[in-house]
Amino acid sequence: MNTTERGSFSGKLGYILTVAGSAVGLGNIWRFPYLAAKYGGGIFLLVYIILAVTFGYTLVLAETALGRKTGKSAIAAFGDLNKKSKGMGFINAIIPIFIVPYYCVIGGWVLKYFSVYMTGGAMKAAEDTYFTGYVSNVSEPIVWTVVFIAASLLFVFLGVKGIEKASKFAMPILAVLSLIIAIYSVTRPGSLEGLKFYLIPNFNNFSFMTIVAALGQMFYSLSIAMGILFAYGSYMNKKIDMESSIKQIEIFDIGIAFIAGLMIIPAVFSFSGGDPAALNAGPGLMFVTLPKVFASMKLGGVIGGTFFVLVFFAALTSAISLMEASIAFFMDGFKLSRKASCAIMACITLVIAVPCSLGFGLWDGVTLLGMGILDFFDFMTNSILMPIAALLTCIFIAKVVGVKTIVEEVKCSGEFKREKLFTITITYLAPAFLLIILVSSILSAMGFIKM
Ligand code: TRP
């Protein structure tokens, strides 16, 4: 995107759809349900929603306003407002570089499942050991990951816009299909227990990790703390009502995650009787559970195939945005050409993605801070780096540019009903909360405290 295109979101709807399109991705469909299943069901859902509408909302607004005010991307925006703060932009910009690789591994799983459904493998995919058998292969998951990486890079390199148009069709269909699958799931025998587990908060299931995981998910799902919202903000017309657009994007994002949870969690109870091991399945949960749901449906093969191809679109558009953001880091930060930046990003992605994939098979004994390789990158980015970046953004706003600057930016295009809440959150609540969570998760990851 070049500067002449700035301000290219002329309408509110266009803005909302584009930002929501990039926010909705594997985070909502793959990541949210497995975290909710693992960290307490209803209590996780509750904590997540509270965090998203308070801290999440504040941070999304702050980043968007900074982007619109400066008309620049993250790296430039900080430096523009205060020369000494330039480094803060770098931290934001570096995060997507570490997300892309493992995102592509999951994208590769989605592609594989799509191919299995296309070749009539619906029954095979529903077998208990299918997923673990597949991921423990050495070469096949790597091949699919590489295909996914190549597809994303190609679009980034060629700067093809068509894919965004395709995703504008695909996303609403995905939302509707997910809703249908969710309704089917919750009406299976035995799923009522699962529905209760997912919807009714049970404080016995609460642990400190519930907050850490929900916070990380909030950053991930709303695409906070990685320069993305700065960029979108910089393209946002000064007339678009910021407060209400962001509210709608949040509703959309939370809504899709909620439906994905409904689709998967009750089905875990229906097909495995709520076995704690099944709830703790981790990153594989969607790939283990949904094929069982599809296998029990009449047109399961077709529905499964359609589902995975739509998820592929959602994942691809997110991967493209993430890659764009990573490449902007090399282009803006080091003045490299687009070609060189793409080449560097391809190498980094491969070097990290291959171990992430092998971590489920050949290298499944390898742990970093007690986590598998993919989980390690996921944890480092979402639970360590993003809270650091967000904390710095809060400090930057409160101490360097002043909350007023943001408030004025929001007000120039509409009302700011939650101005007081925003001011208190960004100045006191968010920094204090982020600091506590950050220190605790570092201490726990290093084994100093047990949570
Ligand atoms: N929010 C996306 C999802 O839910 C993932 C994501 C995080 C993302 N940061 C991003 C997508 C930046 C595009 C751009 O899957």
Residues whose N, C-alpha, C, O or C-beta is under 5 A from the ligand:
A	BS01	LIG	S22 A23 V24 G25 L26 G27 N28 Y220 S221 L222 S223 I228 S318 S321 L322
